[in-house]
Amino acid sequence: MLEPSVYNIIDKMVNLDKVPVDFEKRVIPELVRERLLYTFTIPLESWIPVNEEKEFQQAEKLLKKI
């Protein structure tokens, strides 16, 4: 989950029209430096991994039921 202001930082750092970006290596460290990265613990059974379009669609279906 990202705050809207984080999108501005991402836009300044990368141009996704030109080249793919390794979010974990490029953006996350910057968010840490700016103290904009936070964590919270969720129960394991609540975790929905989304790494591709199919998983996103499955997560979307599940979340609409809530």
Secondary structure, 3 states (H helix, E strand, C coil): CCCHHHHHHHHHHCCCCCCCCCHHHHHHHHHHHCCCCCCCCCCHHHCCCCCCHHHHHHHHHHHHCC
